[in-house]
């Protein structure tokens, strides 16, 4: 696809290799899938639409079944959520990055990979939002395996929420314990309670993500 470079990397040091690949790229956009996800060209065609907006730093999303229809493009900025590292759509299986924005933001913090498999992505998204860039989310066909409902999606959600918690615990070292309680622990307590109300969060999802977030906080306090 003109205007983008696609590289699927394998082996140890994934985020360091990906950072080097993006920095050495010569095209304005660089696209990649996360480990374990295989792409087809039609995935990229859908994803690149999101980068038509000049303020969009990255488009991310998950794979859908072939028969899926209606793939809306969602945009998120710094005002999208008061919570740090907010949940934006389904867990990422791919990203297409505007290289100029990536370099401006300083690239991935590969050291955050020890905090969780989604931590480097979430950390970059957070810096981008607060630097005035937009994050676009679009699920698309063309990724294998698609992130359909079932054990794979639940495991992806668990890893994402655990990464969120670990990043929050890391940030609490400089922002303070009160910040962590207000921004992470407080919502964790309220979210399962809201699942008991009609039209609230699904009970299983609310409790499961709360446990994952708390485990992530413990991990981040130990490793951050």
N, C-alpha and C positions, 0 to 999 in steps of 0.2 A: 504494500500500500504506500503510495507516494506520501512523503512528509513524515514518515515514522520509521523507526528501527525496532525490530522485534528480536529479543535475545532471551532464550530460555537457558538459565544457568543451573548447574548441578554441582554437588560436592560440598565440602566444608567451606566455611567463610562466605556463605551465600550473600550476605548483605554487603560485605566488603567488595566482592566481585561485582555485584550489581552497581554499587556506587562508582567503581572504576569504569564500568561499561557505559554508564550514563555520562560521566564526565568526558569520556573519549569519543562520544557520539558526535556526528557531524550534522545530523538532521534536527529539526526543531522539537520533535516529539520522540520519546522513547517508550515503547510498550513492553510489558513483561507479564508473565503469569507467575503465580506463586508455586513453590515446589509441589509436585504431584498433580499439576493441572496442565493438560495439553490443549493448545489452541488450534483453531482453524481460521482462515482469513476472514470469514464473515463476522467473527467476533470483533475484529479490529475495526471493520467498517462501521459497526454500530457505536463502538466506544469513541471513535474519533470525532463524532458529531459534537460531543460535549466540549471539545476544545476549540470550537468555533468562537466561543466567547473569550475575549482577550484577558479577562480577569480570572479565568479558570486555570488553576495550577495543575490539577490532576483529575482524571476520571477513573473511578474504581467501581467495582461491582462483582456480581457472582454469575455463574452460568445457569441457564434455564433449559428446560426440555425443548426439543425441536418444535413441538406444537404450540409453544407459548406465544401469546399475542399481547400487544400493548406493553411496551417497555419504556415507561416514562423516564425522563431525565430530571433528576432532582438536584438542586443546588443548595449548598450550605456555606454560610460565612461565619464570622466571629460571633454574630448575634444569634446564631441558630440554637444555641443551648448554653445554659449557665453552668452545666456540668463539664468538667474537664474531660477531654478525650471522648466526646459523645459518640453514641452508637448511630451510625449513618447507614441505614439500609442493612442488607444482608452482609455477613462477613466477606471480606475481599477475597476474590480468587485471581484478580488481575488488577493492573493499574497502567494507565497511559499518562505519562508525565510531560509537562512542558519543561524542556530542558533549561530554558532561561530562568524560570521560576525556581527550579531545583537548585541551580547554582546560586541564585540570590539567597535562598534559604539556608545554604550551607550543606545540603544533601542529607542523607540518612545519618543518624547517630547509630552506627553499627553496634556500639557497646550496649545499646538497650536490648539487643537480641537475647541477652541472658535473662531478661525480665519476662520474656514470652515470645511466642512465634509471631504475634501480630504487633509487638511493641514498636519496632522501627517504623512501620507504616503509620500507626496511630500517632506516634510522636511527630512525624513529619506533617501529617494532616493538621495537628494542633498548631504547630508553628505557622503553617500556611494560613490557616483561618485567622489567626491573630495578627498576621502581617498584612491583612487586607486582601488575600487571595480567596477565591471560591474553590470549594471541593465539589465535584460533580459525582453523582452516583447513578449508574445505569446497569441493570442486569441485562444479560444478553445471551443469545444462543451462540454456539460455536466453541464452548469450553467443555472439556471432558476430564473428569465426570462433572455433570451439572450439580449444583448445590441444592438438591431437592429436599423436601421434608423427610426426616428420618435420622438415623444415628449420625451420619456424616455432618448434617447441618447442626445437630445438637453439639457435637464435638467441636465444630468450628466456633459456635457461639461460646462454648465454655472457654476455649483458648483466647477468644477475643476479650471476654470479660475478665479473665484472669490477667491478661496483659494490661488492661485498663487499671485494675487494682494495683498492680505492681508499679506502673508509671505514677499513679497518684501517691503511693507510699514513697517513691523516690523524691517526688516534688515536695512532699511534706517535710523533708529534711531541711529545706530552705524556707518553706512557707509556714511551717508550724503545724502542730497537732490539731489546733482548733480548725484550721483550714481543712484538714483531712476529715475531721468529724462533720463539718458543715457540708462539704462537697461530695463526700463518698459514703461515710458510715450512716449519716442521717438519711439520705435517699435510699440506701440499702434497706433500712428498717421500714421506711414508709412504703416502698414499692410492693413488697409482699402483702402488706395490709391493704393496699389499693386493689390488689387482685381479688379481694373478697367482695368488692363492690361490683354491681352490674357494669359491664363495658369497661372494666379495669383490665390491667395486664393479666394475661393468662396465669393461673396460679402456679403451674409447673414451671413455666418460663421465669416468673418473678422469683420464685424461691431458688431455682437452679442458678440463675445469673447472680443472685445475691451471694450464694455460697462460693461461686467462682470468683467474684470480686473480692470477697474477704480472703480467700486463699491467695489471690494475687497480692493483696495488701501485705499479707504475711511474707510472701516471697520477696516483694520489693523492700520491705523493712530489713530483710536479711541480706539481700544482694545489692540493693540500690546504692 
